[in-house]
Amino acid sequence: MLSSFVGRRGVSLERFQTFCLIAEAGSIMAAAKGDPNRQSLYSRQMKELEAALGLELLDRSEVPYRLTEVGWRLDSLAREFFSGTDRLLNVSKGNAPHLAIGAGESIFQWLIIPLLGGRLGGAEWRLQFRNMTSREAIEGVRSRKIDLAVVPAEDAAGDLESVKIASYGMVAVAKSGLFGKSKSARWADLRGRRLALLEGRGQLRGKIERLIDPEGSTPEIGLECTSHPQVIEACAVGDFIGLVPELAVAASKAAGLEVAKIGELAEIRIDLILAWSRSVADARKEVSTLIGLLTRNSGDSSVQE
């Protein structure tokens, strides 16, 4: 089985490693980190590997070069070999196996860490939390860069296993007094206020843009943040109305903020899923154990205030 390419001129572990570096960085140029000598070396190694395998691994029709479809498939296989060998060597030395989870910063802080509880620092594994966008996390599971991903259900991938582990709505947070005595408010009650929310697209952003009145009779977006903890901090020091997930209620109150529900935003409900590769979970007991722990503790239930 191995005689088809092992031993050919141009095939080596070093070339496969270079190939994986290029796939992870996104291009030869990015993998070389601005070093022209390294870029030349990587380019030559890729041409030699392609010639030896008889495959086009890089799409050279555009600059910078990108991986072809077969290139992505080979990257997954090569990465599985390298990571699997590293795990075997690590476990053989008596070390705990490494497990990597990809998710957003606030998901780790307000969902995954509480779900793991006392098992977070357990000696049976060494966990790595990777702050990633949903797209990066899904691709990370596919390419074996990470073992599990926690992403919104709308980003689920058909080629991966997944299960819902949380569901939450959105709430408004602000300094004391901005909401009055009520724990609920109408959109019109926020007129003249400036909103702080997460940047990007999604259910919330689409709803907000539909609700905003260009005539100024409604609140307007005043700050866009890269994480919900940033939204909370901005509201704690400024006069913003922050829009955050129900997961953040405890953190918001700890920051001295009041929490209110906005009637017009009640329809927004975001499901979070845990995604993984079936083959990885079948082959690695620690991965299936962690999946079981996260799904069992979540209870697949809604998060409420």
Contacts in CASP RR format, 6 or more apart in sequence:
PFRMAT RR
TARGET T0000
AUTHOR 0000-0000-0000
METHOD contacts of the structure
MODEL  1
MLSSFVGRRGVSLERFQTFCLIAEAGSIMAAAKGDPNRQSLYSRQMKELE
AALGLELLDRSEVPYRLTEVGWRLDSLAREFFSGTDRLLNVSKGNAPHLA
IGAGESIFQWLIIPLLGGRLGGAEWRLQFRNMTSREAIEGVRSRKIDLAV
VPAEDAAGDLESVKIASYGMVAVAKSGLFGKSKSARWADLRGRRLALLEG
RGQLRGKIERLIDPEGSTPEIGLECTSHPQVIEACAVGDFIGLVPELAVA
ASKAAGLEVAKIGELAEIRIDLILAWSRSVADARKEVSTLIGLLTRNSGD
SSVQE
5 11 0 8 1.000
5 52 0 8 1.000
5 53 0 8 1.000
8 52 0 8 1.000
9 48 0 8 1.000
9 52 0 8 1.000
10 48 0 8 1.000
10 49 0 8 1.000
10 51 0 8 1.000
10 52 0 8 1.000
11 49 0 8 1.000
11 52 0 8 1.000
11 53 0 8 1.000
14 45 0 8 1.000
15 45 0 8 1.000
15 46 0 8 1.000
15 48 0 8 1.000
15 49 0 8 1.000
16 49 0 8 1.000
16 78 0 8 1.000
16 81 0 8 1.000
16 82 0 8 1.000
17 82 0 8 1.000
18 31 0 8 1.000
18 41 0 8 1.000
18 42 0 8 1.000
18 45 0 8 1.000
18 46 0 8 1.000
19 45 0 8 1.000
19 46 0 8 1.000
19 49 0 8 1.000
19 57 0 8 1.000
19 74 0 8 1.000
19 75 0 8 1.000
19 78 0 8 1.000
20 75 0 8 1.000
20 78 0 8 1.000
20 79 0 8 1.000
20 82 0 8 1.000
21 31 0 8 1.000
21 42 0 8 1.000
22 28 0 8 1.000
22 31 0 8 1.000
22 42 0 8 1.000
22 46 0 8 1.000
22 58 0 8 1.000
22 67 0 8 1.000
23 67 0 8 1.000
23 71 0 8 1.000
23 72 0 8 1.000
23 75 0 8 1.000
23 79 0 8 1.000
23 143 0 8 1.000
24 31 0 8 1.000
24 143 0 8 1.000
24 145 0 8 1.000
25 31 0 8 1.000
26 64 0 8 1.000
26 66 0 8 1.000
26 67 0 8 1.000
27 64 0 8 1.000
27 65 0 8 1.000
27 66 0 8 1.000
28 39 0 8 1.000
28 42 0 8 1.000
28 43 0 8 1.000
28 46 0 8 1.000
28 58 0 8 1.000
28 64 0 8 1.000
28 65 0 8 1.000
29 39 0 8 1.000
29 64 0 8 1.000
30 64 0 8 1.000
31 42 0 8 1.000
32 38 0 8 1.000
32 39 0 8 1.000
32 42 0 8 1.000
46 57 0 8 1.000
46 58 0 8 1.000
49 57 0 8 1.000
50 56 0 8 1.000
50 57 0 8 1.000
50 58 0 8 1.000
55 70 0 8 1.000
55 71 0 8 1.000
55 74 0 8 1.000
56 68 0 8 1.000
56 70 0 8 1.000
57 67 0 8 1.000
57 68 0 8 1.000
57 70 0 8 1.000
57 71 0 8 1.000
57 74 0 8 1.000
58 65 0 8 1.000
58 66 0 8 1.000
58 67 0 8 1.000
58 68 0 8 1.000
58 71 0 8 1.000
59 65 0 8 1.000
59 66 0 8 1.000
59 67 0 8 1.000
59 68 0 8 1.000
67 75 0 8 1.000
72 143 0 8 1.000
75 143 0 8 1.000
76 142 0 8 1.000
76 143 0 8 1.000
76 144 0 8 1.000
79 143 0 8 1.000
79 144 0 8 1.000
79 145 0 8 1.000
80 144 0 8 1.000
83 144 0 8 1.000
87 97 0 8 1.000
87 98 0 8 1.000
87 284 0 8 1.000
90 97 0 8 1.000
90 98 0 8 1.000
91 97 0 8 1.000
95 126 0 8 1.000
96 123 0 8 1.000
96 124 0 8 1.000
96 125 0 8 1.000
96 126 0 8 1.000
97 125 0 8 1.000
97 126 0 8 1.000
97 284 0 8 1.000
97 286 0 8 1.000
98 125 0 8 1.000
98 126 0 8 1.000
98 127 0 8 1.000
98 128 0 8 1.000
99 125 0 8 1.000
99 126 0 8 1.000
99 127 0 8 1.000
99 128 0 8 1.000
99 147 0 8 1.000
99 148 0 8 1.000
99 286 0 8 1.000
99 287 0 8 1.000
99 290 0 8 1.000
100 127 0 8 1.000
100 128 0 8 1.000
100 129 0 8 1.000
100 130 0 8 1.000
100 145 0 8 1.000
100 146 0 8 1.000
100 147 0 8 1.000
100 148 0 8 1.000
101 108 0 8 1.000
101 112 0 8 1.000
101 127 0 8 1.000
101 128 0 8 1.000
101 129 0 8 1.000
101 130 0 8 1.000
101 146 0 8 1.000
101 147 0 8 1.000
101 148 0 8 1.000
101 149 0 8 1.000
101 150 0 8 1.000
102 129 0 8 1.000
102 130 0 8 1.000
102 131 0 8 1.000
102 132 0 8 1.000
102 136 0 8 1.000
102 137 0 8 1.000
102 140 0 8 1.000
102 146 0 8 1.000
102 148 0 8 1.000
102 149 0 8 1.000
102 150 0 8 1.000
103 112 0 8 1.000
103 129 0 8 1.000
103 130 0 8 1.000
103 131 0 8 1.000
103 132 0 8 1.000
103 137 0 8 1.000
103 149 0 8 1.000
103 150 0 8 1.000
103 151 0 8 1.000
104 131 0 8 1.000
104 132 0 8 1.000
104 133 0 8 1.000
104 137 0 8 1.000
104 150 0 8 1.000
104 227 0 8 1.000
105 131 0 8 1.000
105 227 0 8 1.000
105 228 0 8 1.000
105 229 0 8 1.000
106 227 0 8 1.000
106 228 0 8 1.000
106 229 0 8 1.000
106 245 0 8 1.000
106 247 0 8 1.000
106 248 0 8 1.000
107 150 0 8 1.000
107 247 0 8 1.000
107 272 0 8 1.000
108 129 0 8 1.000
108 131 0 8 1.000
109 229 0 8 1.000
109 251 0 8 1.000
110 245 0 8 1.000
110 247 0 8 1.000
110 248 0 8 1.000
110 250 0 8 1.000
110 251 0 8 1.000
111 150 0 8 1.000
111 165 0 8 1.000
111 166 0 8 1.000
111 247 0 8 1.000
111 272 0 8 1.000
112 129 0 8 1.000
112 150 0 8 1.000
112 294 0 8 1.000
113 120 0 8 1.000
115 165 0 8 1.000
115 293 0 8 1.000
115 294 0 8 1.000
115 297 0 8 1.000
115 298 0 8 1.000
116 127 0 8 1.000
116 293 0 8 1.000
116 294 0 8 1.000
116 297 0 8 1.000
117 297 0 8 1.000
119 293 0 8 1.000
120 127 0 8 1.000
121 127 0 8 1.000
124 286 0 8 1.000
124 289 0 8 1.000
125 286 0 8 1.000
125 290 0 8 1.000
128 146 0 8 1.000
130 137 0 8 1.000
130 146 0 8 1.000
132 140 0 8 1.000
132 146 0 8 1.000
132 149 0 8 1.000
134 149 0 8 1.000
134 151 0 8 1.000
134 152 0 8 1.000
134 155 0 8 1.000
135 155 0 8 1.000
137 146 0 8 1.000
137 149 0 8 1.000
137 150 0 8 1.000
137 151 0 8 1.000
137 275 0 8 1.000
138 149 0 8 1.000
138 151 0 8 1.000
138 155 0 8 1.000
138 157 0 8 1.000
138 160 0 8 1.000
138 275 0 8 1.000
139 145 0 8 1.000
140 146 0 8 1.000
140 149 0 8 1.000
141 147 0 8 1.000
141 148 0 8 1.000
141 149 0 8 1.000
141 157 0 8 1.000
141 160 0 8 1.000
141 275 0 8 1.000
141 276 0 8 1.000
141 277 0 8 1.000
142 157 0 8 1.000
142 159 0 8 1.000
142 160 0 8 1.000
142 277 0 8 1.000
144 277 0 8 1.000
144 280 0 8 1.000
147 276 0 8 1.000
147 280 0 8 1.000
147 284 0 8 1.000
147 287 0 8 1.000
147 290 0 8 1.000
148 274 0 8 1.000
148 275 0 8 1.000
148 276 0 8 1.000
148 287 0 8 1.000
148 290 0 8 1.000
148 291 0 8 1.000
148 294 0 8 1.000
149 274 0 8 1.000
149 275 0 8 1.000
149 276 0 8 1.000
150 165 0 8 1.000
150 272 0 8 1.000
150 273 0 8 1.000
150 274 0 8 1.000
150 275 0 8 1.000
151 272 0 8 1.000
151 273 0 8 1.000
151 275 0 8 1.000
152 270 0 8 1.000
152 271 0 8 1.000
152 272 0 8 1.000
152 273 0 8 1.000
153 162 0 8 1.000
153 164 0 8 1.000
153 270 0 8 1.000
153 271 0 8 1.000
153 272 0 8 1.000
153 273 0 8 1.000
154 202 0 8 1.000
156 162 0 8 1.000
156 273 0 8 1.000
156 275 0 8 1.000
157 275 0 8 1.000
160 275 0 8 1.000
160 276 0 8 1.000
160 277 0 8 1.000
160 278 0 8 1.000
161 275 0 8 1.000
161 276 0 8 1.000
161 277 0 8 1.000
161 278 0 8 1.000
161 281 0 8 1.000
162 273 0 8 1.000
162 274 0 8 1.000
162 275 0 8 1.000
162 276 0 8 1.000
163 273 0 8 1.000
163 274 0 8 1.000
163 295 0 8 1.000
163 300 0 8 1.000
164 271 0 8 1.000
164 272 0 8 1.000
164 273 0 8 1.000
164 300 0 8 1.000
165 272 0 8 1.000
165 273 0 8 1.000
165 274 0 8 1.000
165 294 0 8 1.000
165 295 0 8 1.000
165 298 0 8 1.000
165 299 0 8 1.000
165 300 0 8 1.000
166 247 0 8 1.000
166 271 0 8 1.000
166 272 0 8 1.000
166 298 0 8 1.000
166 301 0 8 1.000
166 302 0 8 1.000
166 303 0 8 1.000
167 269 0 8 1.000
167 270 0 8 1.000
167 271 0 8 1.000
167 272 0 8 1.000
167 301 0 8 1.000
167 302 0 8 1.000
167 303 0 8 1.000
168 245 0 8 1.000
168 246 0 8 1.000
168 247 0 8 1.000
168 269 0 8 1.000
168 270 0 8 1.000
168 272 0 8 1.000
168 302 0 8 1.000
168 303 0 8 1.000
169 245 0 8 1.000
169 246 0 8 1.000
169 265 0 8 1.000
169 268 0 8 1.000
169 269 0 8 1.000
169 270 0 8 1.000
169 303 0 8 1.000
170 204 0 8 1.000
170 243 0 8 1.000
170 244 0 8 1.000
170 245 0 8 1.000
170 246 0 8 1.000
170 262 0 8 1.000
170 265 0 8 1.000
170 268 0 8 1.000
170 270 0 8 1.000
171 243 0 8 1.000
171 244 0 8 1.000
171 245 0 8 1.000
171 246 0 8 1.000
171 248 0 8 1.000
171 249 0 8 1.000
171 252 0 8 1.000
171 259 0 8 1.000
171 260 0 8 1.000
171 261 0 8 1.000
171 262 0 8 1.000
171 305 0 8 1.000
172 179 0 8 1.000
172 185 0 8 1.000
172 190 0 8 1.000
172 241 0 8 1.000
172 242 0 8 1.000
172 243 0 8 1.000
172 259 0 8 1.000
172 260 0 8 1.000
172 261 0 8 1.000
172 262 0 8 1.000
172 265 0 8 1.000
173 231 0 8 1.000
173 232 0 8 1.000
173 235 0 8 1.000
173 241 0 8 1.000
173 242 0 8 1.000
173 243 0 8 1.000
173 244 0 8 1.000
173 248 0 8 1.000
173 252 0 8 1.000
173 257 0 8 1.000
173 258 0 8 1.000
173 259 0 8 1.000
173 260 0 8 1.000
174 235 0 8 1.000
174 239 0 8 1.000
174 240 0 8 1.000
174 241 0 8 1.000
174 242 0 8 1.000
174 257 0 8 1.000
174 258 0 8 1.000
174 260 0 8 1.000
175 235 0 8 1.000
175 236 0 8 1.000
175 238 0 8 1.000
175 239 0 8 1.000
175 256 0 8 1.000
175 257 0 8 1.000
175 258 0 8 1.000
176 256 0 8 1.000
176 257 0 8 1.000
176 258 0 8 1.000
177 258 0 8 1.000
178 193 0 8 1.000
178 239 0 8 1.000
178 241 0 8 1.000
178 258 0 8 1.000
179 185 0 8 1.000
179 258 0 8 1.000
179 260 0 8 1.000
182 260 0 8 1.000
183 259 0 8 1.000
183 260 0 8 1.000
183 261 0 8 1.000
184 260 0 8 1.000
184 261 0 8 1.000
184 262 0 8 1.000
184 263 0 8 1.000
185 260 0 8 1.000
185 261 0 8 1.000
185 262 0 8 1.000
185 263 0 8 1.000
186 262 0 8 1.000
186 263 0 8 1.000
186 264 0 8 1.000
187 211 0 8 1.000
187 218 0 8 1.000
187 219 0 8 1.000
187 262 0 8 1.000
187 263 0 8 1.000
187 264 0 8 1.000
187 265 0 8 1.000
188 217 0 8 1.000
188 218 0 8 1.000
190 218 0 8 1.000
190 219 0 8 1.000
190 241 0 8 1.000
190 262 0 8 1.000
191 216 0 8 1.000
191 217 0 8 1.000
191 218 0 8 1.000
191 219 0 8 1.000
192 216 0 8 1.000
192 218 0 8 1.000
192 219 0 8 1.000
192 220 0 8 1.000
193 219 0 8 1.000
193 239 0 8 1.000
193 240 0 8 1.000
193 241 0 8 1.000
194 219 0 8 1.000
194 220 0 8 1.000
194 221 0 8 1.000
194 222 0 8 1.000
194 223 0 8 1.000
194 239 0 8 1.000
194 240 0 8 1.000
194 241 0 8 1.000
195 208 0 8 1.000
195 219 0 8 1.000
195 220 0 8 1.000
195 221 0 8 1.000
195 222 0 8 1.000
195 223 0 8 1.000
195 240 0 8 1.000
195 241 0 8 1.000
195 242 0 8 1.000
195 243 0 8 1.000
196 222 0 8 1.000
196 223 0 8 1.000
196 224 0 8 1.000
196 225 0 8 1.000
196 231 0 8 1.000
196 234 0 8 1.000
196 235 0 8 1.000
196 240 0 8 1.000
196 241 0 8 1.000
196 242 0 8 1.000
196 243 0 8 1.000
197 204 0 8 1.000
197 205 0 8 1.000
197 208 0 8 1.000
197 221 0 8 1.000
197 223 0 8 1.000
197 224 0 8 1.000
197 225 0 8 1.000
197 231 0 8 1.000
197 242 0 8 1.000
197 243 0 8 1.000
198 204 0 8 1.000
198 205 0 8 1.000
198 224 0 8 1.000
198 225 0 8 1.000
198 226 0 8 1.000
198 227 0 8 1.000
198 228 0 8 1.000
198 231 0 8 1.000
198 243 0 8 1.000
199 224 0 8 1.000
199 225 0 8 1.000
199 226 0 8 1.000
200 224 0 8 1.000
203 268 0 8 1.000
203 270 0 8 1.000
204 243 0 8 1.000
204 265 0 8 1.000
204 268 0 8 1.000
207 264 0 8 1.000
207 265 0 8 1.000
207 267 0 8 1.000
207 268 0 8 1.000
208 221 0 8 1.000
208 243 0 8 1.000
211 218 0 8 1.000
211 264 0 8 1.000
212 218 0 8 1.000
212 219 0 8 1.000
212 220 0 8 1.000
212 221 0 8 1.000
219 241 0 8 1.000
222 240 0 8 1.000
223 231 0 8 1.000
223 234 0 8 1.000
223 240 0 8 1.000
225 231 0 8 1.000
225 234 0 8 1.000
228 244 0 8 1.000
228 245 0 8 1.000
228 248 0 8 1.000
229 251 0 8 1.000
231 240 0 8 1.000
231 242 0 8 1.000
231 243 0 8 1.000
231 244 0 8 1.000
232 242 0 8 1.000
232 244 0 8 1.000
232 248 0 8 1.000
232 251 0 8 1.000
232 252 0 8 1.000
232 255 0 8 1.000
232 257 0 8 1.000
233 255 0 8 1.000
234 240 0 8 1.000
234 242 0 8 1.000
235 241 0 8 1.000
235 242 0 8 1.000
235 252 0 8 1.000
235 255 0 8 1.000
235 257 0 8 1.000
236 255 0 8 1.000
236 256 0 8 1.000
236 257 0 8 1.000
243 265 0 8 1.000
244 252 0 8 1.000
245 270 0 8 1.000
245 303 0 8 1.000
246 303 0 8 1.000
246 304 0 8 1.000
246 305 0 8 1.000
247 303 0 8 1.000
249 259 0 8 1.000
249 305 0 8 1.000
252 259 0 8 1.000
253 259 0 8 1.000
259 305 0 8 1.000
261 305 0 8 1.000
274 291 0 8 1.000
274 294 0 8 1.000
274 295 0 8 1.000
276 287 0 8 1.000
276 291 0 8 1.000
280 287 0 8 1.000
281 287 0 8 1.000
281 288 0 8 1.000
281 291 0 8 1.000
282 288 0 8 1.000
END
